[in-house]
Amino acid sequence: MTIRDKKTLRKAFFRELGPNAEAFKSMFDFAPLLCFYMKDTEGRIMALNRRNCDVCNIKDEWDAIGLRSDEIFPPPYAEDYMALDREVLSTGKPVLKRVTQYPADRSMNFMISNVYPLHGSKGQLIGTARAYRLTADNG
Protein backbone atom coordinates (compact mmCIF):
# COMPACT_ATOMS: atom_id res chain seq x y z
CA MET A 1 0.00 0.00 0.00
CA THR A 2 1.45 3.36 -0.97
CA ILE A 3 1.57 6.34 1.38
CA ARG A 4 -1.06 7.98 -0.82
CA ASP A 5 -3.35 4.94 -0.40
CA LYS A 6 -2.79 5.05 3.36
CA LYS A 7 -3.65 8.73 3.54
CA THR A 8 -6.81 8.18 1.48
CA LEU A 9 -7.87 5.25 3.68
CA ARG A 10 -7.30 7.18 6.90
CA LYS A 11 -8.93 10.36 5.59
CA ALA A 12 -12.12 8.42 4.79
CA PHE A 13 -12.08 6.76 8.22
CA PHE A 14 -11.58 10.08 10.05
CA ARG A 15 -14.26 11.75 7.93
CA GLU A 16 -16.71 9.03 9.01
CA LEU A 17 -15.72 9.49 12.67
CA GLY A 18 -16.60 13.16 12.51
CA PRO A 19 -15.06 16.58 13.02
CA ASN A 20 -13.37 15.79 16.36
CA ALA A 21 -11.47 12.67 15.21
CA GLU A 22 -8.21 14.45 14.49
CA ALA A 23 -8.28 16.34 17.81
CA PHE A 24 -9.08 13.11 19.67
CA LYS A 25 -6.14 11.33 18.03
CA SER A 26 -3.81 14.30 18.62
CA MET A 27 -4.60 14.28 22.34
CA PHE A 28 -3.02 10.82 22.61
CA ASP A 29 0.15 11.95 20.84
CA PHE A 30 1.06 13.85 24.01
CA ALA A 31 0.24 11.16 26.58
CA PRO A 32 3.74 9.91 27.47
CA LEU A 33 2.81 6.61 29.16
CA LEU A 34 -0.34 5.72 27.26
CA CYS A 35 -0.35 3.75 24.03
CA PHE A 36 -3.24 4.29 21.65
CA TYR A 37 -4.56 3.08 18.31
CA MET A 38 -7.70 3.15 16.19
CA LYS A 39 -8.65 0.39 13.75
CA ASP A 40 -11.42 0.00 11.21
CA THR A 41 -13.84 -2.96 11.23
CA GLU A 42 -11.41 -4.96 9.07
CA GLY A 43 -8.77 -4.62 11.79
CA ARG A 44 -6.61 -2.23 9.79
CA ILE A 45 -4.73 0.37 11.81
CA MET A 46 -5.98 3.88 11.08
CA ALA A 47 -4.03 5.80 13.72
CA LEU A 48 -1.59 5.23 16.55
CA ASN A 49 0.31 7.55 18.81
CA ARG A 50 4.08 8.02 19.11
CA ARG A 51 4.27 6.03 22.38
CA ASN A 52 2.60 3.05 20.69
CA CYS A 53 5.06 3.27 17.79
CA ASP A 54 7.95 3.22 20.27
CA VAL A 55 6.56 0.26 22.24
CA CYS A 56 5.83 -1.73 19.08
CA ASN A 57 9.16 -0.84 17.45
CA ILE A 58 7.45 0.94 14.56
CA LYS A 59 9.58 3.72 13.08
CA ASP A 60 6.75 5.95 11.93
CA GLU A 61 2.97 5.87 12.31
CA TRP A 62 2.54 5.73 8.52
CA ASP A 63 4.49 2.46 8.43
CA ALA A 64 1.57 0.82 10.28
CA ILE A 65 -1.45 2.53 8.68
CA GLY A 66 -3.52 -0.01 6.76
CA LEU A 67 -1.86 -3.03 8.41
CA ARG A 68 -3.54 -5.54 10.72
CA SER A 69 -2.01 -6.84 13.95
CA ASP A 70 -1.21 -10.16 12.27
CA GLU A 71 0.99 -8.28 9.81
CA ILE A 72 3.05 -6.74 12.63
CA PHE A 73 3.12 -9.23 15.51
CA PRO A 74 3.73 -12.98 15.88
CA PRO A 75 0.67 -15.26 16.28
CA PRO A 76 0.02 -15.31 20.02
CA TYR A 77 0.26 -11.52 20.23
CA ALA A 78 -1.70 -10.76 17.09
CA GLU A 79 -4.40 -13.30 17.95
CA ASP A 80 -4.84 -11.77 21.40
CA TYR A 81 -5.13 -8.20 20.07
CA MET A 82 -7.46 -9.18 17.23
CA ALA A 83 -9.70 -11.26 19.53
CA LEU A 84 -10.24 -8.29 21.80
CA ASP A 85 -11.10 -6.06 18.83
CA ARG A 86 -13.54 -8.71 17.54
CA GLU A 87 -15.17 -8.94 20.98
CA VAL A 88 -15.84 -5.21 20.99
CA LEU A 89 -17.03 -5.24 17.37
CA SER A 90 -19.40 -8.16 17.99
CA THR A 91 -20.94 -6.76 21.19
CA GLY A 92 -20.70 -3.05 20.44
CA LYS A 93 -19.65 -2.58 24.06
CA PRO A 94 -16.33 -1.43 25.49
CA VAL A 95 -13.99 -3.82 27.25
CA LEU A 96 -12.36 -2.14 30.22
CA LYS A 97 -9.25 -2.92 32.25
CA ARG A 98 -8.47 -6.11 30.34
CA VAL A 99 -5.11 -7.55 31.34
CA THR A 100 -3.16 -9.44 28.72
CA GLN A 101 -0.02 -11.52 28.99
CA TYR A 102 1.13 -10.44 25.51
CA PRO A 103 2.52 -6.92 25.89
CA ALA A 104 3.31 -5.16 22.65
CA ASP A 105 6.91 -4.57 23.74
CA ARG A 106 7.31 -8.36 24.17
CA SER A 107 8.55 -7.91 27.72
CA MET A 108 7.51 -9.77 30.84
CA ASN A 109 5.14 -6.94 31.80
CA PHE A 110 1.39 -7.12 31.58
CA MET A 111 -0.64 -4.85 29.37
CA ILE A 112 -3.83 -3.26 30.70
CA SER A 113 -6.22 -2.23 27.92
CA ASN A 114 -9.46 -0.38 27.42
CA VAL A 115 -11.06 -0.95 24.02
CA TYR A 116 -14.02 1.08 22.81
CA PRO A 117 -16.28 0.75 19.80
CA LEU A 118 -16.09 3.62 17.32
CA HIS A 119 -19.27 4.75 15.63
CA GLY A 120 -19.63 6.66 12.41
CA SER A 121 -21.65 9.77 11.72
CA LYS A 122 -24.83 7.71 11.21
CA GLY A 123 -24.30 5.62 14.35
CA GLN A 124 -22.90 2.55 12.58
CA LEU A 125 -19.95 0.67 14.08
CA ILE A 126 -16.83 1.55 12.08
CA GLY A 127 -13.96 0.33 14.25
CA THR A 128 -12.26 0.18 17.62
CA ALA A 129 -10.03 2.42 19.70
CA ARG A 130 -7.64 0.98 22.27
CA ALA A 131 -5.69 2.76 24.97
CA TYR A 132 -3.29 0.65 26.99
CA ARG A 133 -0.39 0.88 29.38
CA LEU A 134 2.32 -1.51 30.37
CA THR A 135 2.46 -2.39 34.07
CA ALA A 136 6.13 -1.36 34.25
CA ASP A 137 5.16 2.19 33.22
CA ASN A 138 3.80 2.83 36.68
CA GLY A 139 6.73 1.38 38.52
Phi, psi and omega in degrees: 000130180282164178298325177296317177298319179297316180295322178294315179300311182292321180300317179295319179296312180295322178299319179292327178292329178116180189293342182264000185301314182294319178295318178300313179296317181298326179303322181284342177294340183249019176260100192295334183250358185253128176265146186213144168210161170234140178230154174276182183291345176270004178081012179276135180292129179251335180197148170207154183270171183300318180300318179294320176302314181299313181297321183270004180059044177253124186299314186216144180309319183294340176294336183258341182302131179090350179268155173261163180304324182287354175263356182242321188245157175290164188313307186297326179290305182302316181299319180296312181296316182291325178296320179292319175299316179297322179300314180294318179295324183283328181264336185073011183243148178291154171246122187246143175055039178281127179261132179237150178268006181243075180291144184300335180274002178060030178268191177267006179285169171257158179243128180250119188240149166238126180237129183241147172285145175250133181247145179279182184298338179257011177090355181285149178287123182238359179165195180227156172232133179235134169240132180216161174223154176269141184301330180290342181295335181253019172081000000 
